[in-house]
Amino acid sequence: MANRHKDFNELVAREFEDIGFAQAYITNLINNEGLSLEDALIESIKSMGLQAFAEKAEISISYVSDFVNKRRKWSTDNLVKYIEQVFNLKIKMSVEIKSGEVA
């Protein structure tokens, strides 16, 4: 993430207090920007603030920091759990045959 002015970072972090904004932010990263679930969550945590995310997810800030800095990988179950808990979003996964290919 680019270096930004501290006031701008605080403004963006405050926007995450609005659940609609938070939901739109992370879903845009996944659906429009093509980020993986994990990368979208990392970017969302950076934008909202590690402490704010840790409080909403009811986990330690060091656990969140390790995840954001890629020193720890979260299981798919934990990714889904924290996205549901913090962003009030439901995760659906599907597997499809690539178009034009025979199964």
trRosetta pair geometry for C-beta under 8 A, 3 or more apart (Angstrom, degrees):
i j d omega theta_ij theta_ji phi_ij phi_ji
1 4 7.6 -52 149 -9 102 109
1 43 7.2 140 -69 -134 114 83
1 46 5.8 178 -18 139 151 147
1 47 7.9 -179 -117 -68 153 78
4 8 4.7 -97 160 81 116 129
4 9 5.5 140 89 -54 114 89
5 8 4.6 90 64 4 86 105
5 9 7.2 -156 94 -6 45 85
6 9 5.6 -55 -151 36 35 113
6 10 6.4 34 153 -18 67 105
7 10 5.7 -54 -148 37 33 111
7 11 6.3 37 151 -23 65 104
8 11 5.5 -52 -149 33 33 114
8 12 6.5 31 154 -16 66 103
9 12 5.9 -54 -149 37 31 109
9 13 6.3 32 152 -20 64 108
10 13 5.5 -53 -145 37 32 114
10 14 6.4 36 154 -22 64 103
11 14 5.8 -54 -152 33 30 111
11 15 6.8 38 148 -27 62 100
12 15 5.5 -47 -156 24 36 118
12 16 7.3 42 148 -24 62 97
12 47 5.3 -87 144 -170 123 91
12 48 7.8 -110 131 -82 84 39
13 16 5.9 -49 -165 21 38 115
13 47 6.9 -173 -82 154 60 54
13 48 5.6 105 -135 -158 68 34
13 49 4.6 48 -134 -29 126 113
13 52 6.6 156 -169 -7 102 151
14 17 5.8 -31 -173 3 51 116
15 18 6.1 -50 -177 29 53 107
15 21 4.8 -120 163 149 90 157
15 22 7.9 158 124 -60 75 68
15 25 8.0 114 118 -55 116 137
16 21 6.4 -125 -97 98 33 112
16 22 4.8 75 -149 -85 70 102
16 25 7.3 -52 -99 18 85 155
16 44 7.8 128 -118 -176 128 84
16 47 6.7 142 -58 116 129 92
16 48 3.7 131 -132 -116 177 100
16 49 7.6 -166 48 16 147 88
16 52 6.6 106 96 126 132 151
18 21 4.1 67 84 8 107 112
18 22 6.7 172 87 -12 55 85
19 22 5.5 -55 -145 39 35 113
19 23 6.1 37 156 -21 68 106
19 87 7.3 140 -157 -155 82 47
19 88 5.9 14 -168 27 129 129
20 23 5.8 -53 -145 37 28 110
20 24 6.3 26 157 -16 63 108
21 24 5.8 -59 -147 39 29 109
21 25 6.2 34 154 -27 65 108
22 25 5.7 -52 -148 30 28 115
22 26 6.7 13 163 -6 64 106
22 44 7.3 83 -161 -163 81 118
22 48 6.9 38 -117 -86 108 133
22 86 7.6 -116 161 141 142 87
22 87 5.4 -147 131 -121 109 85
23 26 6.6 -64 -148 41 27 97
23 27 6.0 16 162 -10 65 116
23 87 5.4 133 -90 -178 68 98
23 88 6.9 -54 -78 67 118 86
23 89 5.9 150 -129 -68 95 109
24 27 6.1 -63 -138 45 25 105
24 28 6.0 31 161 -25 64 110
25 28 6.0 -61 -153 32 21 111
25 29 6.8 21 152 -19 60 105
25 44 6.0 127 117 -115 114 98
25 47 6.9 -137 175 88 147 154
26 29 5.6 -50 -151 31 36 114
26 30 6.6 27 154 -11 66 107
26 40 5.4 101 -159 155 76 111
26 41 6.9 36 -139 -88 122 52
26 44 4.6 2 -86 -79 100 146
26 83 7.2 -176 149 -139 156 103
26 87 5.7 -54 31 -116 149 159
26 89 7.1 -126 86 -13 129 158
27 30 5.8 -59 -148 42 35 107
27 31 5.5 7 166 3 74 118
27 89 7.1 -179 -65 -120 104 146
28 31 6.4 -64 -121 52 23 91
28 32 4.9 -28 -164 32 66 121
28 33 6.4 59 140 -11 70 103
29 32 7.5 -20 -62 54 9 80
29 33 4.8 -38 -146 43 43 130
29 35 4.6 -26 161 35 91 132
29 39 7.6 -148 158 109 120 83
29 40 3.8 147 108 -129 124 99
29 43 5.8 174 -129 70 154 136
29 44 6.9 -131 9 -51 153 96
30 33 7.3 26 -10 52 12 85
30 34 7.8 44 -171 -114 29 8
30 35 5.8 -77 -89 68 45 81
30 36 7.8 -5 -120 160 82 11
30 37 6.4 30 -110 -90 123 55
30 40 4.7 -28 -60 -63 83 165
33 40 7.7 142 69 -97 118 100
35 39 4.2 -128 -173 93 104 112
35 40 4.2 138 101 -61 124 83
35 43 6.8 -61 -151 8 170 136
36 39 4.6 87 50 13 83 102
36 40 6.7 -150 85 -6 39 88
37 40 6.0 -58 -145 38 25 110
37 41 6.4 24 156 -19 62 108
37 79 5.6 81 133 164 121 140
37 83 7.4 -67 -169 -53 105 153
37 91 7.3 46 -127 -131 140 130
38 41 5.9 -59 -151 35 27 110
38 42 6.5 29 152 -20 64 105
38 73 7.9 -17 -137 -149 143 82
38 74 7.3 171 -120 51 100 97
38 79 6.2 -73 -85 -110 71 139
39 42 5.5 -50 -147 34 35 114
39 43 6.4 32 156 -15 66 104
40 43 5.9 -54 -147 39 31 108
40 44 6.2 32 153 -19 64 109
41 44 5.6 -55 -145 39 31 113
41 45 6.2 34 155 -22 66 105
41 79 6.3 -140 -24 -145 161 92
41 82 7.1 80 -152 96 136 120
41 83 6.4 -92 -96 -76 117 101
42 45 5.8 -54 -148 34 28 111
42 46 6.5 30 153 -19 63 105
42 67 7.1 -147 -98 135 89 87
42 68 5.4 139 -145 -128 86 64
42 70 8.0 9 -116 -59 147 85
43 46 5.7 -52 -149 35 33 113
43 47 6.4 28 154 -16 65 108
44 47 5.8 -59 -148 39 31 109
44 48 6.1 14 161 -7 68 112
44 53 7.8 118 118 -94 86 131
44 87 7.7 -18 168 -70 157 131
45 48 6.2 -63 -137 46 27 98
45 49 7.8 -90 176 73 55 18
45 50 6.2 48 166 -97 100 59
45 53 4.7 -15 -131 -44 87 167
45 64 6.3 -166 -163 -174 139 109
45 67 7.6 63 34 95 173 112
45 68 5.4 -127 98 -88 134 116
46 50 7.8 10 -100 -56 40 80
46 68 6.3 137 -65 -152 85 127
48 52 5.1 -116 147 83 95 129
48 53 5.6 107 89 -55 120 94
49 52 4.2 75 75 10 105 109
49 53 6.7 180 87 -9 54 85
50 53 5.9 -60 -149 39 30 108
50 54 6.1 31 155 -22 67 109
50 61 5.5 85 138 -154 107 94
50 64 5.0 152 -161 113 91 127
50 65 5.8 39 -154 -73 150 77
50 68 6.5 -91 -98 -9 110 154
51 54 5.7 -54 -144 36 29 112
51 55 6.4 29 157 -19 64 105
51 61 5.7 -10 -97 -104 61 128
52 55 6.0 -56 -151 35 28 110
52 56 6.5 20 156 -12 64 109
53 56 5.9 -63 -148 42 31 106
53 57 5.9 14 160 -6 70 115
53 64 5.7 142 94 -141 115 147
53 82 8.0 41 180 -178 101 120
53 86 6.2 9 -144 -130 74 151
54 57 6.1 -65 -138 48 25 101
54 59 5.6 -105 -148 77 72 69
54 60 6.3 -32 -157 144 125 16
54 61 4.3 -69 -52 -82 169 64
54 63 7.4 128 -122 58 105 91
54 64 4.7 -112 -75 -13 96 144
55 58 7.4 21 -180 -75 29 44
56 85 6.9 150 145 129 83 92
56 86 4.5 89 121 -119 125 87
57 64 7.3 136 50 -81 140 117
57 82 4.8 3 -124 -133 125 99
57 85 5.7 102 -120 96 61 130
57 86 5.3 -28 -67 -59 84 114
58 85 7.5 -89 16 166 99 147
59 63 5.0 -86 156 73 113 139
59 64 6.4 131 96 -48 110 92
59 82 7.7 -43 0 -101 136 118
60 63 4.5 99 65 0 87 102
60 64 7.2 -155 99 -2 50 84
61 64 5.4 -54 -150 39 40 113
61 65 6.0 45 150 -24 70 105
62 65 5.4 -49 -142 37 33 116
62 66 6.4 38 155 -22 63 102
63 66 5.9 -51 -150 33 28 112
63 67 6.7 27 150 -17 60 106
63 72 7.1 -71 -159 72 59 162
64 67 5.7 -58 -154 36 33 112
64 68 6.2 29 153 -17 69 108
65 68 5.8 -55 -141 39 30 109
65 69 6.0 9 164 1 66 114
66 69 6.3 -67 -139 52 23 97
66 71 4.3 -87 -155 73 78 105
66 72 3.8 46 134 4 113 118
67 70 7.6 25 178 -77 30 32
67 71 7.8 -75 -51 52 20 69
67 72 5.2 -55 -73 77 59 98
67 73 7.6 108 -126 -112 75 18
67 74 5.6 16 -122 -33 125 108
70 73 7.7 23 -151 -73 64 73
74 78 4.1 -115 -178 88 107 127
74 79 5.3 135 107 -56 119 77
74 82 7.5 -33 179 7 162 135
75 78 4.8 97 54 7 77 99
75 79 7.1 -135 97 -4 42 85
76 79 5.5 -50 -147 34 35 115
76 80 6.3 34 155 -17 67 106
77 80 5.9 -58 -150 39 28 110
77 81 6.1 31 152 -23 64 110
78 81 5.3 -52 -140 37 33 116
78 82 6.2 24 164 -13 68 107
79 82 6.4 -64 -148 40 23 101
79 83 6.2 19 158 -15 63 113
79 91 7.8 79 116 -74 91 167
80 83 6.0 -61 -144 40 26 108
80 84 6.2 24 158 -17 64 110
80 91 4.7 -111 -125 35 93 145
81 84 6.0 -63 -152 38 24 108
81 85 6.1 15 157 -14 64 115
82 85 5.6 -55 -135 43 32 109
82 86 5.6 11 171 -2 70 115
83 86 6.6 -58 -125 48 21 94
83 87 5.3 -30 -170 36 61 118
83 89 5.4 -55 153 64 96 108
83 91 6.1 76 83 -51 137 116
84 87 7.3 -55 -95 59 9 76
84 88 6.9 39 -172 -120 47 23
84 89 6.3 -113 -97 67 47 53
84 90 6.6 49 -107 -95 99 45
84 91 7.0 -91 -56 -6 95 94
85 88 7.9 -18 169 -67 8 51
97 101 6.1 -146 172 77 94 95
97 103 5.3 -77 -107 -67 137 102
98 101 4.5 42 74 18 97 128
